[in-house]
Amino acid sequence: MFNEAEAFSGFSVDDLAAAESFYREKLGLDVTDDDGMLNIHLANGARILIYPKPNHTPATYTMLNFLVPDIEAAVDRLDQKGIEMIRYDEPKTDPKGIFRGEGPLIAWFNDPAGNILSVIEQERRPG
């Protein structure tokens, strides 16, 4: 039924101007205003809708994941932009905020509304 329909994901924020500045200036993403909401344009034509919600409550799970070729470099760049990684006791992250357990290397951070985002190191293929 929906296999030919365009689909996109979305989430709320409590301050649209702060979100626009963060996603555009801090993360360097293409952000457009669309009738009082934001569209974040990602690779391969994907987009995320961000909408204002006065009683916004951040989710307790990761809302958006970015695949990166080198997590150390990505975490360093985020740190240089003033973005702090979330340090967890479980799953245990290292002093830089990177989880190095089973599975991919991953680090989490928040947007200004408290939404959880992550950078995940792409699996390196031999060769």
SERO-4910 file (N, C-alpha, C, O; in steps of 0.05 Angstrom, whole numbers):
BEGIN
 pado doro    nc1    nc2    nc3   cac1   cac2   cac3    cc1    cc2    cc3    oc1    oc2    oc3
  Met    A     16    -24      0      0      0      0     17     25      0     11     44    -14
  Phe    A     38     26     16     55     50     18     82     47      4     99     64      7
  Asn    A     86     25    -10    113     20    -21    121     41    -42    145     42    -49
  Glu    A    103     57    -52    110     78    -71    107    106    -60    112    126    -73
  Ala    A     98    107    -34     93    133    -22    119    145    -10    136    130      1
  Glu    A    122    171    -13    145    184      0    140    184     30    118    188     39
  Ala    A    161    179     45    159    179     74    182    195     86    203    198     74
  Phe    A    178    205    110    198    219    124    193    217    154    170    210    162
  Ser    A    213    222    169    210    221    198    209    250    209    216    269    195
  Gly    A    200    253    233    199    279    245    199    277    275    194    256    287
  Phe    A    207    299    287    206    301    316    202    330    325    206    348    309
  Ser    A    195    334    350    189    361    360    213    373    375    231    359    384
  Val    A    211    400    377    230    415    393    214    437    407    191    443    400
  Asp    A    226    449    428    211    470    442    219    498    433    206    517    440
  Asp    A    241    500    417    250    526    407    260    522    378    283    512    374
  Leu    A    244    530    359    250    525    331    275    541    322    291    531    307
  Ala    A    278    565    332    302    581    324    328    569    335    348    568    320
  Ala    A    327    559    359    351    545    370    357    520    355    380    514    350
  Ala    A    336    505    347    340    481    331    352    487    304    371    474    295
  Glu    A    341    508    291    352    515    265    381    523    267    397    514    250
  Ser    A    388    539    286    416    547    290    434    522    295    456    520    283
  Phe    A    425    505    312    441    481    319    445    463    295    468    456    289
  Tyr    A    424    456    281    427    438    258    442    450    235    457    437    221
  Arg    A    438    476    231    452    490    209    481    497    216    499    490    202
  Glu    A    484    511    238    510    522    246    529    501    259    552    499    252
  Lys    A    518    486    278    535    467    292    540    442    277    562    432    276
  Leu    A    518    431    264    521    406    250    526    410    220    534    391    206
  Gly    A    523    434    210    529    439    182    509    427    162    516    421    139
  Leu    A    484    423    170    464    411    153    449    432    137    447    455    145
  Asp    A    437    424    115    420    441     99    392    441    112    379    420    114
  Val    A    384    464    122    359    468    136    342    488    122    351    510    115
  Thr    A    317    481    117    298    500    104    274    504    122    266    486    137
  Asp    A    263    528    121    238    534    136    215    528    118    215    535     95
  Asp    A    195    514    129    172    506    113    147    511    129    137    494    144
  Asp    A    136    536    127    111    543    139    111    539    169     93    527    181
  Gly    A    133    549    182    135    548    211    146    522    222    145    517    246
  Met    A    156    505    204    169    480    212    196    480    197    200    495    179
  Leu    A    214    462    205    239    459    192    241    433    177    230    413    186
  Asn    A    255    433    155    263    409    141    293    407    141    307    426    133
  Ile    A    304    385    151    332    380    150    336    361    126    324    340    125
  His    A    353    370    108    358    354     84    384    338     88    405    350     93
  Leu    A    382    312     85    404    294     90    413    281     64    402    286     43
  Ala    A    434    265     66    445    251     42    423    234     29    404    225     42
  Asn    A    427    229      4    409    212    -12    380    222    -13    362    206    -17
  Gly    A    376    248     -9    349    259    -11    331    255     13    308    263     13
  Ala    A    342    243     34    326    240     59    321    267     72    337    285     69
  Arg    A    298    268     86    293    293    101    280    286    128    267    265    131
  Ile    A    284    304    147    272    301    173    256    327    178    266    349    174
  Leu    A    231    324    187    214    346    194    218    352    224    217    334    240
  Ile    A    223    378    230    225    386    258    202    407    262    201    427    248
  Tyr    A    186    402    282    163    419    287    163    429    315    172    415    334
  Pro    A    153    454    320    152    465    347    129    452    363    108    447    352
  Lys    A    135    448    388    115    437    406    120    450    434    140    443    447
  Pro    A    102    467    442    107    482    467    111    464    492    127    470    509
  Asn    A     98    441    493    101    423    516    119    399    509    115    377    518
  His    A    139    405    491    157    384    482    171    370    506    179    383    525
  Thr    A    172    344    504    188    328    523    207    311    506    198    297    488
  Pro    A    233    313    511    252    297    495    247    267    499    240    258    520
  Ala    A    251    253    477    249    224    479    272    213    494    293    226    497
  Thr    A    269    189    505    291    176    520    307    158    503    324    142    513
  Tyr    A    303    159    477    318    142    458    330    160    436    323    183    434
  Thr    A    347    148    420    361    163    399    342    170    377    329    152    365
  Met    A    340    195    370    321    205    349    334    204    321    320    201    302
  Leu    A    360    208    320    373    211    294    402    202    296    416    210    315
  Asn    A    410    185    278    437    174    277    452    183    252    441    183    230
  Phe    A    477    191    256    494    198    233    516    178    230    532    174    249
  Leu    A    518    166    207    540    148    201    565    164    194    563    182    177
  Val    A    587    158    206    612    173    201    635    153    196    634    131    206
  Pro    A    654    161    180    676    142    174    696    139    197    710    119    199
  Asp    A    698    160    214    717    160    236    705    173    260    702    197    261
  Ile    A    697    157    279    682    167    303    700    186    319    690    206    331
  Glu    A    726    180    322    744    197    337    744    225    325    742    245    340
  Ala    A    746    227    299    747    253    286    719    267    289    719    291    293
  Ala    A    698    252    287    671    264    289    667    275    317    656    297    321
  Val    A    674    260    338    671    269    366    689    293    370    680    312    384
  Asp    A    713    293    360    730    317    363    718    342    350    719    363    361
  Arg    A    707    338    326    694    361    312    670    372    328    666    396    330
  Leu    A    654    353    338    631    362    354    640    377    379    629    397    387
  Asp    A    661    366    392    672    379    416    682    407    409    678    426    425
  Gln    A    695    411    386    704    437    378    681    457    373    685    481    376
  Lys    A    658    446    366    634    463    362    619    468    388    598    481    389
  Gly    A    630    457    411    617    461    437    596    441    443    580    446    461
  Ile    A    595    419    429    575    399    433    587    377    451    607    364    443
  Glu    A    576    372    474    586    352    492    573    325    487    549    323    482
  Met    A    589    305    488    579    278    486    565    270    513    573    280    534
  Ile    A    546    253    511    532    243    535    549    219    545    557    202    530
  Arg    A    555    220    570    570    197    582    551    180    597    535    189    614
  Tyr    A    551    154    591    533    135    603    549    115    620    571    108    614
  Asp    A    536    106    642    547     84    657    539     58    645    553     38    646
  Glu    A    515     58    632    505     34    619    489     42    594    468     55    597
  Pro    A    498     37    570    523     23    564    547     41    571    546     65    567
  Lys    A    568     30    581    591     44    590    605     58    567    614     45    547
  Thr    A    608     84    569    623     99    549    650    107    561    654    109    585
  Asp    A    670    112    543    696    120    552    697    150    559    676    163    557
  Pro    A    720    161    568    721    189    575    713    208    553    704    231    558
  Lys    A    716    200    527    707    217    505    677    215    499    666    230    483
  Gly    A    664    195    513    636    191    508    630    170    487    607    168    477
  Ile    A    650    154    480    646    134    458    642    106    471    657     98    489
  Phe    A    621     93    462    616     65    470    633     47    452    632     49    428
  Arg    A    649     30    465    668     13    451    662    -16    457    681    -33    457
  Gly    A    638    -23    462    631    -51    469    625    -66    443    635    -60    422
  Glu    A    607    -86    446    599   -102    423    583    -84    404    569    -66    413
  Gly    A    586    -89    379    572    -73    359    589    -49    350    613    -48    356
  Pro    A    577    -31    335    592     -8    325    601     11    346    588     13    368
  Leu    A    621     27    341    629     49    358    608     71    355    600     78    333
  Ile    A    599     81    378    577    100    378    580    121    400    590    114    422
  Ala    A    573    145    395    573    167    415    547    183    412    537    187    390
  Trp    A    536    191    435    511    205    435    514    234    444    532    240    460
  Phe    A    496    251    435    496    279    443    467    290    440    450    277    428
  Asn    A    462    313    452    435    325    452    434    349    433    453    364    430
  Asp    A    410    353    422    405    379    409    395    398    430    391    390    453
  Pro    A    390    424    424    381    443    445    355    435    459    351    444    481
  Ala    A    338    419    446    313    411    458    316    386    475    296    377    487
  Gly    A    340    375    477    345    351    493    341    325    477    344    304    489
  Asn    A    335    327    451    332    303    435    360    290    433    380    303    430
  Ile    A    360    263    433    385    248    432    392    242    403    376    231    388
  Leu    A    417    248    396    427    243    369    453    226    373    463    225    395
  Ser    A    462    213    352    487    198    355    503    200    329    494    206    307
  Val    A    529    194    333    547    188    311    555    159    314    562    150    336
  Ile    A    554    144    292    561    116    292    582    112    270    579    120    247
  Glu    A    604     99    278    625     94    259    616     72    240    608     50    248
  Gln    A    618     78    214    611     58    194    630     35    196    654     38    202
  Glu    A    620     11    191    636    -13    192    658    -11    171    652     -6    147
  Arg    A    682    -15    179    704    -14    159    706    -41    146    707    -62    158
  Arg    A    707    -40    120    708    -64    104    737    -70     97    752    -51     90
  Pro    A    746    -94     99    774   -101     91    779    -95     62    761    -98     45
  Gly    A    803    -88     56    810    -84     28    821    -59     23    828    -52      0
***
